[in-house]
Amino acid sequence: MAVKILIVTGDAAESLEVLYPYQRLREEGYEVHIAAPAVKKLRFVVHDFEEGFDTYTEKPGYTWPADVAFADVVTEEYAAVVVPGGRAPEYLRNDPEVRRILAAFTGADKPVAQICHGPLITAASGGLDGRRVTAYPALELDVKAAGAVYEDSEAVVDGTLVSARAWPDHSAWMREFLKVLRAKAPLA
């Protein structure tokens, strides 16, 4: 039986932050499913850092199909969850089903990988209180308000919670997440 990993996302998620872990985890041998508010073609975005801008810029990104709706996710079937960033977490955190999903993973001490704005969802589900995390630097006050200790680092590991700032930190993020995943949900 394959070990399954869930990615929770939606429209306006950062393309790289969805597709890099999706492909990297599949390459490793895990079965990966993308969950969204509904089963449909998702429209991702590309956030880039350009000289002269005070923050990132946004352009249209890739499209990709969702495999399962949040309401239909059976968390017991998954060994871990990935929470990409982009703008999607800003509205997804309000969805009671996505909060149910994240609370199930953090409550069961299953591996959680979050990046960029992804911690907004984990915070909304109560999963950051007392944890050490990183996030997109503009979220420092948000993660502190959720009870977490913010660290400005490529990747922060706190037990089964692995976080990163943004897509430039992918290598460190996935390297650390795979260490946790291999220990908690090894492939046969």
Backbone torsions as a table, in degrees:
resi	resn	phi	psi	omega
1	MET	NA	130.9	-177.6
2	ALA	-70.1	148.1	173.6
3	VAL	-86.9	124.6	-174.1
4	LYS	-102.4	140.5	175.7
5	ILE	-120.5	140.4	179.8
6	LEU	-108.8	136.5	169.9
7	ILE	-112.9	124.6	178.3
8	VAL	-103.5	124.1	-175.3
9	THR	-159.4	-173.8	179.2
10	GLY	-167.6	-172.8	177.0
11	ASP	-57.0	146.4	179.2
12	ALA	73.0	15.6	170.4
13	ALA	-72.9	153.9	176.9
14	GLU	-70.2	120.8	-176.6
15	SER	-49.2	-52.5	-177.1
16	LEU	-63.2	-34.5	-176.0
17	GLU	-76.6	-14.7	171.9
18	VAL	-93.0	-51.4	-169.6
19	LEU	-77.5	-31.1	177.1
20	TYR	-63.7	-53.3	178.5
21	PRO	-65.7	-34.5	177.3
22	TYR	-56.6	-51.3	-178.2
23	GLN	-72.2	-40.3	-178.2
24	ARG	-64.2	-41.8	-179.5
25	LEU	-70.3	-36.8	175.6
26	ARG	-65.7	-41.1	177.6
27	GLU	-58.7	-37.5	-179.5
28	GLU	-69.9	-23.7	179.1
29	GLY	117.3	2.8	178.7
30	TYR	-83.6	152.0	172.2
31	GLU	-90.1	125.9	-173.5
32	VAL	-118.5	129.8	176.8
33	HIS	-118.2	140.7	176.5
34	ILE	-102.2	122.3	178.1
35	ALA	-106.4	142.3	-178.8
36	ALA	-146.6	175.0	178.8
37	PRO	-55.4	-32.8	178.1
38	ALA	-147.3	158.2	174.9
39	VAL	-78.0	112.7	-177.6
40	LYS	-166.4	177.0	173.3
41	LYS	-80.2	119.9	179.8
42	LEU	-86.6	149.1	178.8
43	ARG	-116.0	109.9	-178.5
44	PHE	-91.1	172.2	179.4
45	VAL	-128.3	166.3	175.7
46	VAL	-117.3	119.5	173.8
47	HIS	-101.0	131.7	-178.1
48	ASP	-132.5	162.0	-179.2
49	PHE	-111.7	113.5	-175.2
50	GLU	-120.1	141.9	179.7
51	GLU	-58.4	135.3	177.9
52	GLY	94.7	-12.1	178.2
53	PHE	-97.3	139.5	179.0
54	ASP	-76.3	-18.4	179.5
55	THR	-142.3	-174.4	-179.7
56	TYR	-72.8	159.1	173.8
57	THR	-103.0	162.2	-178.7
58	GLU	-129.3	133.7	177.3
59	LYS	-132.0	159.3	175.2
60	PRO	-59.8	143.6	-179.8
61	GLY	-119.2	-153.2	-179.0
62	TYR	-75.8	163.0	168.9
63	THR	-111.6	153.3	-177.8
64	TRP	-158.4	142.2	-179.3
65	PRO	-79.4	141.1	171.0
66	ALA	-81.5	143.1	-179.2
67	ASP	-90.1	-31.0	-172.6
68	VAL	-150.5	145.0	175.2
69	ALA	-81.5	147.7	179.4
70	PHE	-49.6	-44.1	-176.5
71	ALA	-62.2	-22.2	-177.6
72	ASP	-99.3	1.7	-179.3
73	VAL	-73.7	125.6	172.7
74	VAL	-102.5	101.0	-171.7
75	THR	-61.0	-28.2	-179.6
76	GLU	-64.6	-18.6	-179.9
77	GLU	-81.0	-9.0	-174.1
78	TYR	-116.1	141.8	-179.8
79	ALA	-86.5	-23.8	-175.6
80	ALA	-159.8	167.5	178.1
81	VAL	-134.9	145.1	175.7
82	VAL	-116.7	134.1	-178.8
83	VAL	-121.5	95.4	179.3
84	PRO	-71.8	168.2	178.4
85	GLY	-100.7	-141.1	-169.4
86	GLY	90.5	-161.0	178.5
87	ARG	-84.4	-16.7	-176.4
88	ALA	-52.1	-45.2	-178.3
89	PRO	-59.2	-24.9	-179.5
90	GLU	-60.0	-38.1	179.0
91	TYR	-100.1	-28.5	-179.3
92	LEU	-64.7	-31.3	-179.3
93	ARG	-61.1	-18.9	178.4
94	ASN	-84.6	-8.8	-177.5
95	ASP	-83.7	117.4	-178.7
96	PRO	-60.9	-28.4	179.8
97	GLU	-70.4	-40.8	178.5
98	VAL	-69.3	-33.8	175.4
99	ARG	-66.3	-38.3	176.1
100	ARG	-59.9	-45.1	-178.8
101	ILE	-60.7	-51.6	-177.9
102	LEU	-64.7	-40.1	178.8
103	ALA	-62.3	-35.3	178.5
104	ALA	-65.7	-41.7	-179.6
105	PHE	-69.7	-47.0	-179.2
106	THR	-68.5	-36.5	179.3
107	GLY	-66.3	-29.8	179.1
108	ALA	-94.3	4.9	-179.2
109	ASP	56.8	37.7	174.8
110	LYS	-86.3	154.6	180.0
111	PRO	-59.4	134.7	177.1
112	VAL	-129.5	124.7	174.0
113	ALA	-110.6	125.1	179.5
114	GLN	-131.2	147.3	-178.0
115	ILE	-144.2	148.8	172.2
116	CYS	60.2	-113.8	179.4
117	HIS	-88.9	-1.6	178.6
118	GLY	-54.0	-36.7	179.2
119	PRO	-58.8	-16.6	175.7
120	LEU	-61.6	-35.6	178.6
121	ILE	-73.1	-45.2	179.5
122	THR	-61.8	-39.2	177.4
123	ALA	-63.1	-44.4	-178.5
124	ALA	-64.1	-24.4	179.4
125	SER	-91.5	1.4	179.5
126	GLY	83.8	13.8	-173.7
127	GLY	-92.0	4.0	-179.9
128	LEU	-104.6	-14.5	-175.9
129	ASP	-56.7	121.5	177.8
130	GLY	79.7	6.8	-177.3
131	ARG	-99.7	159.6	171.0
132	ARG	-100.3	127.1	-177.9
133	VAL	-145.9	165.6	164.6
134	THR	-123.1	168.7	-178.5
135	ALA	-165.9	178.1	172.3
136	TYR	-54.4	131.4	-171.7
137	PRO	-51.8	-30.3	179.0
138	ALA	-66.8	-11.8	179.9
139	LEU	-95.8	6.1	-178.4
140	GLU	-51.6	-47.7	-179.1
141	LEU	-67.4	-34.0	179.2
142	ASP	-65.4	-44.7	-178.5
143	VAL	-71.4	-32.9	175.4
144	LYS	-65.7	-40.6	178.2
145	ALA	-63.8	-26.2	178.2
146	ALA	-84.7	2.7	176.5
147	GLY	93.8	9.6	-178.9
148	ALA	-96.5	161.1	171.8
149	VAL	-97.7	122.4	-178.2
150	TYR	-88.0	133.0	174.6
151	GLU	-125.6	129.7	179.0
152	ASP	-87.9	90.9	-174.6
153	SER	-149.4	157.9	178.6
154	GLU	-55.9	-45.3	-179.8
155	ALA	-148.0	137.4	177.3
156	VAL	-123.8	128.6	178.2
157	VAL	-111.6	123.4	174.5
158	ASP	-129.4	94.0	-176.3
159	GLY	64.6	-117.7	-179.1
160	THR	-96.7	3.8	179.1
161	LEU	-98.8	120.5	-179.2
162	VAL	-121.7	123.7	-176.6
163	SER	-127.5	157.5	177.6
164	ALA	-143.9	162.1	-175.6
165	ARG	-76.0	-48.9	-175.6
166	ALA	-169.4	177.9	-173.1
167	TRP	-55.9	-27.3	175.3
168	PRO	-62.2	-15.8	-179.4
169	ASP	-96.8	11.0	-175.3
170	HIS	-51.0	-47.2	-175.6
171	SER	-59.6	-48.2	179.5
172	ALA	-65.2	-41.0	-178.9
173	TRP	-60.9	-53.1	-178.1
174	MET	-69.7	-33.8	177.1
175	ARG	-59.7	-46.5	-179.7
176	GLU	-71.2	-39.2	179.4
177	PHE	-64.4	-41.0	179.8
178	LEU	-64.8	-32.6	174.8
179	LYS	-61.0	-47.1	179.3
180	VAL	-64.9	-45.4	-177.1
181	LEU	-63.6	-43.6	179.3
182	ARG	-62.8	-32.8	178.6
183	ALA	-76.0	-40.3	-175.3
184	LYS	-90.8	-28.2	-176.5
185	ALA	-143.1	66.2	-177.2
186	PRO	-67.2	149.6	174.1
187	LEU	-78.2	147.3	-177.1
188	ALA	-64.0	NA	NA
